Amino acid sequence: MKNVSIKINDMWLTDFDDIRCNASIFINNQEKANITASFDKEVYPDWENSQKEIKQNIKDNVDLYLSLPKISKCSSLLREIYDIVCESDATMCHISYEFWQEFYANKYTNEDIKTLKEEIKKYKLDNVITFDDEGYKIIGWGNLETSFNDDRHLAKNKERER
């Protein structure tokens, strides 16, 4: 692959002792992906000063990151759960049955739940989105944020170029 470059947008240590890195992947100076990668803290104990090594790791695995599904192609319910996980300090999304009735039931139908369940199978997300678990209707787990290329701003930029 020609002229691959990585821009690290943010890095943080999670409560689970892994390092998360939000990065943009450029090919021939064009942004192709925005991903969140996870690394074992033991691999990068001085992670705050390891940007060069982390960039190289992402570059070495660029095909894997470029093959991630695009979040823009997903249902709005999946995108909403993904966004909550990404924005949450706990890196999780807990939707109780009561919360669903109050905030989601008017916005999403049983058909939307069915679509979400199909997406979970399609994208192999059964370990990062669960139903009827621990007293919650839906739980989005932390690794959901590492499961997609958040290409939404890329799609908008492409529209503007036309």
C-alpha positions in Angstrom: 0.0 0.0 0.0 1.4 3.4 -1.0 2.0 6.4 1.2 0.1 5.4 4.4 0.2 7.9 7.3 -1.4 7.9 10.7 -2.5 10.8 12.7 -3.2 10.2 16.4 -6.2 12.3 17.5 -6.4 11.2 21.1 -5.0 8.5 23.4 -6.2 7.5 26.9 -5.9 4.7 29.4 -9.1 2.9 30.2 -10.3 1.5 33.5 -9.4 -1.9 32.1 -5.7 -1.0 31.8 -5.7 -1.0 28.0 -4.7 2.0 26.0 -7.2 3.4 23.5 -6.0 5.4 20.5 -8.3 7.3 18.2 -6.5 7.7 14.9 -7.1 8.8 11.4 -5.6 6.7 8.6 -4.5 8.5 5.4 -3.6 7.0 2.1 -1.9 9.2 -0.4 -2.8 12.2 1.8 -6.5 11.3 1.8 -8.3 10.3 5.0 -9.7 6.8 4.6 -10.6 5.8 8.1 -11.1 7.0 11.6 -10.6 4.2 14.1 -10.2 3.5 17.7 -7.5 0.9 18.4 -6.8 -0.9 21.7 -3.4 -1.9 23.0 -2.2 -3.7 26.1 -0.6 -1.4 28.5 2.1 -4.0 29.1 3.2 -3.6 25.5 3.4 0.2 25.8 4.0 0.9 29.6 5.2 4.4 28.7 2.2 4.9 26.4 2.1 8.6 26.6 5.5 8.8 25.0 5.0 5.9 22.6 3.1 7.7 19.8 5.7 6.8 17.2 5.5 3.1 18.1 1.7 3.1 18.2 1.5 4.8 14.8 3.8 2.1 13.4 1.6 -0.6 15.0 -1.5 0.9 13.3 0.4 1.2 10.0 1.5 -2.4 10.3 -2.1 -3.5 10.7 -3.6 -1.0 8.3 -5.4 -3.6 6.3 -7.3 -4.8 9.4 -8.3 -1.3 10.3 -9.4 -0.4 6.7 -11.5 -3.6 6.6 -13.6 -2.6 9.6 -17.2 -2.0 8.8 -18.2 1.7 8.2 -20.5 3.0 11.0 -22.3 5.2 8.4 -23.7 2.1 6.8 -25.3 0.9 10.1 -28.7 1.5 11.5 -29.4 4.7 13.5 -29.9 2.6 16.7 -26.5 0.9 16.3 -24.9 4.3 15.6 -26.5 5.7 18.7 -25.3 2.9 20.9 -21.8 3.2 19.4 -21.8 7.0 20.0 -22.8 6.5 23.6 -20.0 4.0 24.2 -17.5 6.3 22.5 -18.6 9.3 24.5 -19.0 7.6 27.9 -16.3 7.9 30.5 -17.0 4.3 31.4 -16.8 3.3 27.7 -20.2 1.6 27.9 -23.9 2.1 27.1 -26.5 0.8 29.5 -30.1 1.1 28.4 -32.5 -0.1 31.1 -36.0 -1.1 30.3 -37.3 2.0 32.0 -34.8 4.2 30.1 -35.9 2.5 26.8 -39.5 3.3 27.5 -38.7 6.9 28.4 -36.2 7.9 25.8 -36.1 5.3 23.0 -39.5 3.6 22.6 -41.0 6.6 20.7 -37.9 6.8 18.4 -37.3 3.1 17.7 -39.6 0.2 16.9 -39.4 -3.6 17.3 -38.3 -3.6 13.6 -35.3 -1.4 14.7 -34.4 -4.0 17.4 -34.7 -6.8 14.8 -32.4 -4.8 12.5 -29.9 -4.3 15.3 -29.9 -8.0 16.1 -29.2 -8.7 12.4 -26.3 -6.3 12.4 -24.9 -7.9 15.5 -24.8 -11.2 13.6 -23.5 -9.6 10.4 -20.7 -7.8 12.1 -20.0 -10.4 14.8 -20.8 -8.0 17.7 -22.4 -10.5 20.0 -19.6 -10.0 22.6 -19.9 -6.2 22.5 -23.7 -5.7 22.4 -26.0 -7.8 24.6 -29.7 -7.9 25.3 -31.5 -8.7 28.5 -28.3 -8.8 30.4 -27.6 -7.7 34.0 -31.1 -6.2 34.2 -30.7 -4.0 31.1 -32.5 -4.2 27.9 -29.3 -3.4 25.9 -25.7 -3.1 26.9 -23.0 -1.7 24.6 -19.6 -2.9 25.9 -16.3 -1.0 25.5 -14.9 -2.9 22.6 -17.8 -1.7 20.4 -15.7 1.5 19.8 -12.9 -0.6 18.3 -15.3 -2.5 15.9 -15.9 0.2 13.3 -14.4 2.8 11.0 -16.3 6.0 12.0 -16.4 7.3 8.5 -19.3 9.8 9.0 -17.2 12.9 8.7 -15.4 11.3 5.7 -18.7 10.8 3.9 -19.6 14.5 4.6 -16.3 15.7 3.3 -16.7 13.7 0.2 -20.2 15.2 -0.4 -18.7 18.7 0.0 -16.0 18.0 -2.6 -18.6 17.3 -5.4 
